[in-house]
């Protein structure tokens, strides 16, 4: 099934929806199972699988972790063989359907904790609201973005930076008529070679309790 999905990938523009669906079915997970483990709404996951929505790299990393793979499973990521990258020579890539262009800055080596990208954000772009493990630092190189963090909205212009924990709900948008250029650095594993498998575990929240508890999935439950 994964091979069939891979056949749908266009060179340089991966069809992440088909790959997510194929991997989810391989893991015998429903959309509800995946949404609970990845902390992503079932409705949004359904849109992503049908290529009606394009997730940010952060959200895709959450989905990948829940499915027991690294983000490389879904995206043909640049793989620098040393720590040096030069201006004008870095490979650029984007998720299929997304208008954001990424330039990878970080190298991959055993024990590394940071991921880093330059992001070129077109006018009118708006991200989804996410929360996840780790930390993030945003630094605006050019243009301006509107960052929303824990319900508070702030406009960030060239030279401004923001450092926050990823578990605080956040989103951002470019409300201007000019492109914005951002430097993003974080501890969220985007292109790690390893990822913890989902173990077919689903998060089920109990009334009055914020933290989810884990529940094994009944193999007899209906799958989608």
Order of alpha helices (4+ residues) and beta strands (2+ residues): alpha-alpha-alpha-alpha-alpha-beta-beta-beta-beta-beta-beta-beta-beta-beta-beta-beta
